[in-house]
Amino acid sequence: MTGLSLVSVNIERSKHLDTVAPFLRRQKPDVVCVQELMQYDIPFFEKEFGACAVYVANTIHPAEGKSGPVGIGIFTSLPVLSHAVEYYWGSPEALMEYDPSSTKRKHDTETHTVVYADISKDGSTFRIATTHFTWTADGQPDDLQREDLVRMLSVLEKMGEFVLCGDFNAPRGEEIWDTIASRYKDNLPAKYTTSIDPMHRAAPLPYVVDGMFTTPGYGATDVELHEGVSDHMAVSATIAKL
């Protein structure tokens, strides 16, 4: 059975490249899914970890003094057969300057997307997807998040079999995460009680918000969280087709 090694991590823009890069070099994954990726850092990731299979910018962020588009992407050195970007909030024409002055303004100045790539390894094709889901204060769901969840689930229903990883901005055991987990398998071991890294500005927080979900056609084994990579813990796994 062919296995594909996968890592997903919210890198918090360019803040933690000095810890992200060594971690990924040690892991040597077949595929890397990245959230909060500055567009101008794509060449760095391509040089280190393989071609950018797909990328989409979700907002224009000031990024600690070096403004630019920030979004989500997938990198791999394996052949990419196809890729797509699916919007569940906003559109390519709606890219705006990030405004965190309120929950509503933060939401309205970011687009929200699922990106995926069909990646070939040893004769098998793996559909790997990632997202950076809608943020709310204190991990509590609101109507904006609920509405985006309905739209995201509609997108996912049309994607066939897939692996979905990313930062879901919704704690495991609460409404939003559990709705996703009612449809797709939550592969993160129960022993984990947080995916917020100690280097996060608000740590410690007892929230598992980073995860890996699969449809019945895929299995995920050796699923782990890793500290000391970014402000969110990295998720690693081996993916197999069932």
C-alpha positions in Angstrom: 0.0 0.0 0.0 1.5 3.3 -1.1 1.8 5.9 1.7 2.1 9.7 1.3 3.7 11.7 4.0 1.9 15.0 4.8 2.6 18.0 7.0 0.2 20.9 7.6 1.1 24.0 9.5 0.0 27.6 10.1 3.3 29.4 9.8 2.0 32.9 10.9 3.4 34.7 7.9 7.2 35.1 8.0 7.6 35.1 11.7 8.8 31.6 12.2 10.7 30.6 9.1 13.8 30.0 11.2 11.9 27.1 13.0 9.5 26.1 10.2 12.3 25.4 7.7 14.4 23.1 10.0 11.3 21.2 11.0 10.3 20.5 7.4 13.8 19.5 6.5 13.8 16.9 9.3 10.3 15.6 8.3 11.0 15.5 4.6 7.3 15.2 3.8 6.0 14.4 0.3 3.4 17.2 0.6 3.4 20.4 2.7 0.2 22.4 3.3 0.7 25.9 4.6 -1.7 28.4 6.1 -0.9 32.2 6.5 1.7 32.0 3.8 3.0 35.3 2.5 3.1 35.3 -1.3 6.6 36.7 -1.4 7.8 33.6 0.6 6.6 31.2 -2.0 10.1 31.1 -3.7 11.7 30.2 -0.3 9.3 27.2 0.1 9.7 26.1 -3.5 13.5 26.1 -3.2 13.3 24.1 0.0 10.3 21.8 -0.3 9.1 21.4 -3.9 7.0 23.3 -6.4 3.9 25.2 -5.4 1.1 23.0 -6.5 -1.5 25.7 -5.8 -1.7 29.0 -3.9 -4.4 31.5 -3.2 -4.2 34.9 -1.4 -6.9 35.6 1.1 -6.1 39.1 2.1 -3.4 41.8 1.9 -1.6 41.8 5.3 0.8 44.4 6.7 3.0 41.5 7.9 5.3 43.1 10.4 6.2 46.0 8.1 6.4 44.2 4.8 2.9 44.2 3.3 1.8 41.7 0.8 -0.8 39.0 -0.1 -1.1 36.2 2.5 -3.0 32.9 1.9 -2.8 29.2 1.8 -0.7 26.8 -0.4 0.4 23.3 -1.1 4.0 22.3 -2.0 5.3 19.0 -3.3 8.1 17.5 -5.3 5.8 14.9 -6.7 3.8 15.2 -9.9 0.7 17.3 -9.7 -2.1 16.1 -12.0 -4.5 18.9 -11.3 -5.4 21.6 -8.8 -8.2 24.0 -7.9 -9.2 26.9 -5.7 -12.8 26.9 -4.3 -14.2 30.0 -2.5 -16.7 29.7 0.3 -16.5 33.3 1.1 -15.5 36.1 -1.2 -14.0 35.9 -4.7 -10.7 36.5 -6.5 -11.9 40.1 -7.2 -12.5 40.7 -3.5 -8.9 40.7 -2.2 -8.8 43.6 0.3 -6.5 45.1 2.9 -6.8 43.2 6.2 -8.8 45.1 8.9 -8.9 43.4 12.3 -10.8 46.3 14.0 -13.8 44.0 14.6 -14.8 40.5 14.0 -17.1 41.6 11.2 -14.4 43.7 9.5 -11.8 40.9 9.9 -14.2 38.5 8.2 -15.2 40.9 5.4 -11.6 41.7 4.5 -10.5 38.1 4.1 -11.7 35.6 1.6 -12.0 31.9 2.6 -11.1 29.1 0.4 -10.4 25.4 0.0 -7.4 24.6 -2.2 -6.6 21.2 -3.4 -4.2 19.3 -5.6 -4.3 15.8 -7.1 -0.8 14.4 -6.5 0.7 11.2 -7.9 2.9 8.8 -6.0 3.8 5.3 -7.1 0.9 5.0 -9.5 -1.7 6.3 -7.0 -3.4 9.7 -7.0 -4.0 11.6 -3.7 -6.4 14.5 -3.4 -4.9 16.8 -0.7 -6.8 19.9 0.4 -6.2 22.6 2.9 -8.1 25.6 4.3 -7.8 28.4 6.9 -11.3 28.6 8.3 -13.1 31.7 9.6 -11.9 33.1 12.9 -14.0 34.0 15.9 -13.1 35.5 19.2 -12.3 33.1 22.1 -13.1 30.1 20.0 -16.8 30.7 20.2 -18.9 30.2 17.1 -20.9 33.0 15.6 -23.3 33.4 12.7 -20.5 34.4 10.2 -18.7 31.2 11.0 -21.9 29.1 10.8 -22.7 30.6 7.4 -19.2 29.9 6.1 -19.4 26.4 7.4 -22.5 25.7 5.4 -20.8 27.0 2.3 -17.6 25.1 2.9 -19.4 21.9 3.4 -21.2 22.5 0.1 -17.8 22.8 -1.6 -16.5 19.7 0.1 -19.5 17.6 -0.9 -18.5 18.2 -4.6 -14.9 17.2 -4.2 -15.2 13.4 -4.0 -12.6 11.6 -1.9 -10.0 13.8 -0.2 -7.8 14.6 2.8 -8.5 18.0 4.3 -6.0 19.6 6.7 -5.5 23.1 8.0 -6.3 25.6 10.7 -10.1 25.4 11.4 -10.2 28.2 14.0 -12.8 26.2 15.9 -12.0 24.0 18.9 -12.5 20.3 18.8 -15.5 19.3 21.0 -17.4 22.4 20.0 -20.1 23.1 17.4 -18.1 23.9 14.3 -15.4 21.2 14.6 -18.0 18.6 15.6 -20.1 19.4 12.6 -17.2 18.7 10.3 -16.3 15.6 12.3 -19.8 14.3 11.9 -19.2 14.1 8.1 -15.5 13.3 7.8 -13.2 11.3 10.0 -11.2 13.4 12.6 -7.8 11.7 12.6 -6.1 13.7 15.4 -5.5 11.4 18.4 -7.7 12.1 21.4 -4.6 12.5 23.7 -4.0 16.0 22.2 -5.7 18.8 24.2 -4.4 21.8 22.3 -2.8 22.6 19.0 -1.9 26.2 20.1 1.8 26.3 20.5 3.5 27.9 23.6 4.9 30.6 21.3 1.4 31.8 20.4 0.8 35.3 21.8 -2.3 34.1 23.7 -0.9 30.8 24.9 -1.7 28.7 26.8 -5.0 28.0 25.2 -6.8 24.6 25.6 -8.0 24.5 22.0 -7.4 21.9 19.3 -8.1 23.9 16.2 -5.6 22.3 13.7 -6.5 19.0 12.2 -6.7 16.4 9.5 -10.0 15.0 8.2 -10.5 12.2 5.7 -13.3 10.8 3.5 -13.8 7.0 3.6 -11.4 6.5 0.7 -8.4 7.5 2.7 -6.7 6.5 5.9 -4.3 8.5 8.1 -1.8 6.9 10.4 1.0 8.2 12.6 -0.9 11.4 13.1 1.1 13.7 15.4 1.2 17.3 16.6 4.7 19.0 16.8 5.6 21.9 19.1 8.1 24.6 18.5 7.4 25.1 14.8 5.1 28.1 14.7 2.4 29.7 16.8 0.2 26.7 15.9 1.5 23.2 16.2 2.3 21.3 13.0 0.3 18.3 12.0 2.0 15.3 10.4 0.6 12.0 9.1 1.0 9.2 6.6 -1.9 9.0 4.1 -2.9 5.8 2.4 -5.7 5.0 -0.1 -8.2 2.5 1.2 
